[in-house]
């Protein structure tokens, strides 16, 4: 029987061309970061070179990542703390704090980026799912090395839709999206850098609602991955999450999950990503998400047995 799925199936014996990625995440507050990491780890198309934590108490976020990787048997992936901006622990940190001492965690995100981009010039996709502080700092220090990135996919920005718009009515215009407005200078550095950028903003993500039915299907599976996601979901403390960050990971695997349009983006003083008509594009922005296909893909991946190390 021929599968009708629009996405490539994973056959362990089949060779897979794997895209090298680094994930830059502010995991620990909203729950979508954990789902995004889970999707990346469960996707054979991606070779995760490392996970760097962003914004806030990056040491505590890194410990949370390390604990999650340990639960999934993925101690092969380096974890590096990024630029620390506070000591306030993220909401989900209690899970990692109770785990006791964890594996060694890198403390030099700038050095890690330099090492990987020098080792793999033109090959690395950087997936940024939090405030762009680490990226802005690296561009400031080593713009020439940063230019060796293959592309940057960010979950950030807003062109036409807002947080409480779900694509069913007329767009009300852009709003200052959290990841951009939290570090406006860093966002400006990225959009001025000249590297290829895919902007997966609110226009491509506000409709990605993980409803009760999907949560029940996932959390009753009881694998190491779904158990970890269920626990982190409860520590998050919300009810129905929007999966903003997993769309950024999905777009690294298959850019057909939403429509991409070339745009020229500038970040204004309020942190709004303004589109300048007629100017030379500096990014491709995502619109019109294919919601059903996205959730078919995500749910299928998360319900599979936990992927082992692929070193």
PyMOL commands that set and color helices and strands:
alter all, ss='L'
color gray80, all
select helices_A, chain A and resi 32-41+58-71+93-97+109-119+133-146+178-182+184-191+202-205+212-219+224-236+244-253+255-257+291-303
alter helices_A, ss='H'
color red, helices_A
select strands_A, chain A and resi 19-25+46-53+78-81+124-128+151-155+197-200+259-263+265-267+273-275+283-287
alter strands_A, ss='S'
color yellow, strands_A
deselect
rebuild
show_as cartoon
